[in-house]
Amino acid sequence: MEQFTIDPFAPSLKTHKLSGKLKEFWSFSVDYNERVLFYFIEEGKAMFVDIGSHDEVY
């Protein structure tokens, strides 16, 4: 999570824009199992929507 505050697009986070029913959201990986679903409020600020396993979040 600290890495996200430093650089939300750091390669280790695998941050990516979602598609389909979740197209307004982005996601990044905390570790192999945990994902964070979020959206950008404004430049430099994000709102976390959900945190959990791949199956829980998507």
Buried (B, 14 or more C-beta within 10 A) or exposed (E): EEEBEEEBEEEEBEBEEBEEEBEEBBBBBBEEEBBBBBEEEEEEEBEEBBBBEEEEBB
